[in-house]
Amino acid sequence: MFSWLDKVLNYFNEPASGVRARNDKGRFVADDKSTKDVNEAYVDGKTPKRKPRKAPAKKPTTGKRGRPRKTAVKK
């Protein structure tokens, strides 16, 4: 029916590809902040969602390490 309508509806349903846009010299293109709905830094114009960060693993404590502290002089 309306091919442009299908493109518009599919644009919002498809996930972001995450492929960065490059100029003719092969350098990354920056995002234009004046356009709020389009991100020029990516090929498909959509910013990919960030992955949640993993919590860093805690290091096990195996006793005292390093230089010993200065001890008080006993009288």
Rosetta blueprint (number, residue, H / E / L):
1 M L
2 F L
3 S H
4 W H
5 L H
6 D H
7 K H
8 V H
9 L H
10 N H
11 Y H
12 F H
13 N H
14 E L
15 P L
16 A L
17 S L
18 G L
19 V L
20 R E
21 A L
22 R E
23 N L
24 D L
25 K L
26 G L
27 R L
28 F E
29 V L
30 A L
31 D L
32 D L
33 K L
34 S L
35 T L
36 K L
37 D L
38 V L
39 N L
40 E L
41 A L
42 Y E
43 V L
44 D L
45 G L
46 K L
47 T L
48 P L
49 K L
50 R L
51 K L
52 P L
53 R L
54 K L
55 A L
56 P L
57 A L
58 K L
59 K L
60 P L
61 T L
62 T L
63 G L
64 K L
65 R L
66 G L
67 R L
68 P L
69 R L
70 K L
71 T L
72 A L
73 V L
74 K L
75 K L
